[in-house]
Amino acid sequence: MDTNFTLRGGIVMPAIGYGTYKAADGEDESHIRMALETGYRLLDTASFYGNEYLVGKAMKESGIERKDIFLTTKVWKADLGYETTLKSVECSLKRLGTDYVDLCLIHWPKPAPFADYWKELDRGSWRALEKLCRQGLIRAIGVSNFLPHHLEALIKEAEILPAVDQLELHVGYMQEAAAAYCRAHGIVLQAWSPLGRRRVMEDLSVVRMAEKYGVTAAQLLLKFLLSLDIAVIPKSSTRERMEENLNLPDFELAWEDLSFLRCLPQSGWSGEHPDLARVPV
Ligand SMILES: NC(=O)c1ccc[n+]([C@@H]2O[C@H](COP(=O)([O-])OP(=O)(O)OC[C@H]3O[C@@H](n4cnc5c(N)ncnc54)[C@H](OP(=O)(O)O)[C@@H]3O)[C@@H](O)[C@H]2O)c1
């Protein structure tokens, strides 16, 4: 299986990255540094995570050349709009201690689920990202948590098309409509919460199938997504689990097992949806 995805414009993105949400407590960047030591070469952060400074510190301390790390950040929903997006990226770059990011995403399509002025705000953010992309401060631009109707509105007026849509995607929450739209428009899918924050790892059919292939439940869930050409960014706070998630054994899932996992009823959903009030889980 290819360990990279190629985005629009030929930009190469690792298929497995390290998710940094809640990976750093306070001033401690050791987990992020550990992820780089383990071999991760994609770090996923966001202005909202409050850890960009620590991600920058870990990159610097690792001694790994900047060009060898694929760095993603995001513009938070409170910063949607042209000027605020320009400012948000400028601040992110300062905190990260770098002069460019590899991928910058609009984190959520709306400032609030019932806001009716989101199309204009998204358009403003996108124009800002296009400008920063042309200036070389961002190599690729994309979105997160955009469903087909959000993407359709954005694409209609875009000069540069989104390279990536980072969505909550895991067994039990496959978002088939959004995934089909992205595939049809050449947008690479990247799964956040690929392990369903552990919730789907306990599903008995997942546990049994993992046993059948002689792998862990986490490895089965990640391989499942990668087999569908979906990039993944699992988060872990131990070296052992970081290795387990990055160094997947060489195995192929049978078509019937892929189909079974793809068709399981909804489970493990985070409760977050761009157009709905948060559902407690
Ligand atoms: N774009 C968005 O709106 C959005 C939203 C949420 C997340 N994200 C991104 O996606 C990344 C990953 O998502 P996530 O952290 O929500 O969920 P996740 O990666 O599905 O799950 C993380 C949880 O699984 C555990 N875990 C990891 N590997 C394991 C293994 N091999 N065996 C057993 N348990 C394991 C971790 O525990 P330990 O830490 O104790 O190892 C942690 O509790 C985030 O860090 C963030 O970068 C993006």
PDBQT file of the ligand as one rigid body, heavy atoms in Angstrom, charges set to zero:
ROOT
HETATM    1  N1  LIG A 301     -10.862  18.626  12.045  1.00  0.00    +0.000 N 
HETATM    2  C1  LIG A 301     -11.507  18.409  13.168  1.00  0.00    +0.000 C 
HETATM    3  O1  LIG A 301     -12.585  18.996  13.429  1.00  0.00    +0.000 OA
HETATM    4  C2  LIG A 301     -10.945  17.439  14.156  1.00  0.00    +0.000 A 
HETATM    5  C3  LIG A 301     -11.706  17.033  15.253  1.00  0.00    +0.000 A 
HETATM    6  C4  LIG A 301     -11.142  16.134  16.134  1.00  0.00    +0.000 A 
HETATM    7  C5  LIG A 301      -9.865  15.639  15.923  1.00  0.00    +0.000 A 
HETATM    8  N2  LIG A 301      -9.132  16.071  14.865  1.00  0.00    +0.000 N 
HETATM    9  C6  LIG A 301      -7.751  15.575  14.614  1.00  0.00    +0.000 C 
HETATM   10  O2  LIG A 301      -7.774  14.148  14.556  1.00  0.00    +0.000 OA
HETATM   11  C7  LIG A 301      -6.835  13.620  15.481  1.00  0.00    +0.000 C 
HETATM   12  C8  LIG A 301      -7.248  12.257  15.968  1.00  0.00    +0.000 C 
HETATM   13  O3  LIG A 301      -8.566  12.264  16.482  1.00  0.00    +0.000 OA
HETATM   14  P1  LIG A 301      -8.931  11.980  18.017  1.00  0.00    +0.000 P 
HETATM   15  O4  LIG A 301      -7.767  12.241  18.869  1.00  0.00    +0.000 OA
HETATM   16  O5  LIG A 301     -10.198  12.675  18.293  1.00  0.00    +0.000 OA
HETATM   17  O6  LIG A 301      -9.324  10.448  17.998  1.00  0.00    +0.000 OA
HETATM   18  P2  LIG A 301      -8.599   9.046  17.681  1.00  0.00    +0.000 P 
HETATM   19  O7  LIG A 301      -7.263   9.247  17.098  1.00  0.00    +0.000 OA
HETATM   20  O8  LIG A 301      -9.606   8.243  16.941  1.00  0.00    +0.000 OA
HETATM   21  O9  LIG A 301      -8.489   8.389  19.118  1.00  0.00    +0.000 OA
HETATM   22  C9  LIG A 301      -7.592   8.826  20.087  1.00  0.00    +0.000 C 
HETATM   23  C10 LIG A 301      -7.820   7.943  21.309  1.00  0.00    +0.000 C 
HETATM   24  O10 LIG A 301      -7.503   6.593  20.982  1.00  0.00    +0.000 OA
HETATM   25  C11 LIG A 301      -6.500   6.097  21.852  1.00  0.00    +0.000 C 
HETATM   26  N3  LIG A 301      -5.575   5.275  21.064  1.00  0.00    +0.000 N 
HETATM   27  C12 LIG A 301      -4.764   5.672  20.059  1.00  0.00    +0.000 A 
HETATM   28  N4  LIG A 301      -4.116   4.628  19.528  1.00  0.00    +0.000 NA
HETATM   29  C13 LIG A 301      -4.518   3.542  20.214  1.00  0.00    +0.000 A 
HETATM   30  C14 LIG A 301      -4.194   2.151  20.145  1.00  0.00    +0.000 A 
HETATM   31  N5  LIG A 301      -3.344   1.707  19.234  1.00  0.00    +0.000 N 
HETATM   32  N6  LIG A 301      -4.789   1.314  21.023  1.00  0.00    +0.000 NA
HETATM   33  C15 LIG A 301      -5.654   1.780  21.950  1.00  0.00    +0.000 A 
HETATM   34  N7  LIG A 301      -6.010   3.067  22.066  1.00  0.00    +0.000 NA
HETATM   35  C16 LIG A 301      -5.442   3.950  21.208  1.00  0.00    +0.000 A 
HETATM   36  C17 LIG A 301      -5.812   7.311  22.424  1.00  0.00    +0.000 C 
HETATM   37  O11 LIG A 301      -5.337   7.020  23.719  1.00  0.00    +0.000 OA
HETATM   38  P3  LIG A 301      -3.897   7.497  24.233  1.00  0.00    +0.000 P 
HETATM   39  O12 LIG A 301      -3.745   8.938  23.850  1.00  0.00    +0.000 OA
HETATM   40  O13 LIG A 301      -3.957   7.278  25.706  1.00  0.00    +0.000 OA
HETATM   41  O14 LIG A 301      -2.886   6.628  23.569  1.00  0.00    +0.000 OA
HETATM   42  C18 LIG A 301      -6.947   8.327  22.470  1.00  0.00    +0.000 C 
HETATM   43  O15 LIG A 301      -7.732   8.124  23.639  1.00  0.00    +0.000 OA
HETATM   44  C19 LIG A 301      -6.780  14.705  16.566  1.00  0.00    +0.000 C 
HETATM   45  O16 LIG A 301      -5.656  14.587  17.402  1.00  0.00    +0.000 OA
HETATM   46  C20 LIG A 301      -6.784  15.955  15.734  1.00  0.00    +0.000 C 
HETATM   47  O17 LIG A 301      -5.495  16.215  15.212  1.00  0.00    +0.000 OA
HETATM   48  C21 LIG A 301      -9.656  16.962  13.970  1.00  0.00    +0.000 A 
ENDROOT
TORSDOF 0
